[in-house]
Amino acid sequence: MGEVLLDAAGRRRSPATMPGFHAGRPPRNKGRRYAADPPTVEDIVAVMRAAGDGRHGCRLRGLIVVLWRAGLRIHEALALNESGLDHRGARCSCAAARAAAGARSAWTSGPGSTCCDSAYRLPPV
């Protein structure tokens, strides 16, 4: 171990980053099983309340609802696009909000649509 390993910026590099350093050693967590620990409804509501009421808070709350109700991982939810959604299961079309943003879609402005601001509210404290 006489040589000093340097990265591209000239800083000392840890030997653990080199291939083969951990060769022959089992992982420290090998064989361990961890029980599922999903968040409770109260935890989800607390996170949604902490998100705020602004533009970004509404987007974050929407993402939390999609993740929670559909059981998606974050990368699965972020990979969704409008063509991948089921129009028959949509409860709220958000036609007013989408029209204000200039976005149009065939299934977001149907008859009987409601606005998300009045359709979805957090439970009372």
N, C-alpha and C positions, 0 to 999 in steps of 0.2 A: 504494500500500500504506500510505496514511496512517491508515486506520481500524484500531482495535484490536478484534480479535474476542474476545468473551467467551462462555463457556459459561453454563449455568443457575446455576452456583455462583459466577460472577463471576471465574473463572480465565481467563487468557489462552489462546486456542485457536490451534492451529497452522493456518496457511493450507492445509496439505496435506489437512485434513479437509473442506474446502469443495468442492462439486461443480465440476467443470471444471478443477481445479488441474492435473491430469495429462493434460488433453485434448491430443490430438495427439502424445503421446509413447508409444512402444511400451513394453511391460513389459520390465523388465531381464532376465527369464528367457525371453523370447520365443525360440522355436526350439530351446531346450535340451531334451535328452532325458536322463532319469535312469534308470539301470538298476535293475531290481528288486533289492532287498537283503533278502530274507526272513531271519528269525532262524534260526540253526541249532538242532538238537535240544538241544545243550548249553546254548545261551542260554535256551531255553524251560525246561529243567530247572532252571537256575540261578535264574530268576525264580520258579518254583514253590517252590523251596526257601526263597527269601527271604520268601515270603508268610507263612510261619509255620504253626503247627498249631492255632491257635485257631479260633473260630467264623468270624471274618472271613477268616482265611487259607484255610479250606476253601472258602468261597464264592468267593474270588478265584482259587484254583486251579481250581475248577470252571468259572469263566468263561474262564480262559485255555485250558483244554482244549477248550471249545466253540468258542472263536474259532479256535484253531489247527487242530483236526481238521476243522471244517466250512468253514474259509476265510472266516469272517464278519468284517465290520467291526463295531466296537464298537456302533454304533447298531442294527445288524441283530440282534446277540445280545441286546441289552437290550430289543428289541421282541418277542422270543419270548415266547409264553405256552404253557401246557401243552396247549391244544387244537391248537397248531401243530406239536407234536412227533409223530414217527412211533413208535407203540408197538411195532411189530415190531422196530425196530432197537435198542430199549433193552436194554442188557446188565444193568444193575443198577437195581433198582426203589427202593432206599432205604426200604423199607416200615417198618423199625424207626425210622429217623430221622424220617420223616414222621409216623408214629403218635405219636412222642414230642412232636412239635411240634403235634399236633392236626389235621394236614391229612390229608384222605382223597382218594383218587382211584381210579377203577375199574381203571386199569392199573398202579398202583404196588404192589398187594398180591396179585399173582398167585402161583400155585404155582411153586416153584423160585427164588424171589427171594432175593437175597443182600444183605448190607449193604455200603454203599460203603466203610466202614472196613476191611473185610477184602478187598474186591475190587480196589481201586485203591491202589497204593502207588507212591511215587517210586522210580526205579531206584536201585540201590546206588551209593554214592560211589566 
